[in-house]
Amino acid sequence: MNGDSKTGECLVALFLLGAVLFNPLIIGIFDVGAGALFFGIPVLYLYLFAAWAVLIGLLAMVIESAGGMRNEPPATTEIPLSAPPET
């Protein structure tokens, strides 16, 4: 399996995770009313922002790992022709 297909699979998995996290049935679990606060923040808002932040963080990790694989120069052991001769 090469890096491009693995990156694609990770992106599809992140999309599916986002679809599950922002499913109205799951969001309904955290919609417990305006009176339910966690450290002064409504539980629904905390869940939405935390889930969004987790998705962004995971997406950044996947994209950065894929970019690092593509931008690496090939390893060569040849001496460049423009190198000065050794004396």
Stockholm file with secondary structure:
# STOCKHOLM 1.0

chainA/1-87         MNGDSKTGECLVALFLLGAVLFNPLIIGIFDVGAGALFFGIPVLYLYLFAAWAVLIGLLAMVIESAGGMRNEPPATTEIPLSAPPET
#=GR chainA/1-87 SS CCHHHHHHHHHHHHHHHHHHHTCHHHHHHHCCCTTCEETTEEHHHHHHHHHHHHHHHHHHHHHHHHHHHHSCCCCCCCCCTTSCCCC
#=GC SS_cons        CCHHHHHHHHHHHHHHHHHHHTCHHHHHHHCCCTTCEETTEEHHHHHHHHHHHHHHHHHHHHHHHHHHHHSCCCCCCCCCTTSCCCC
//
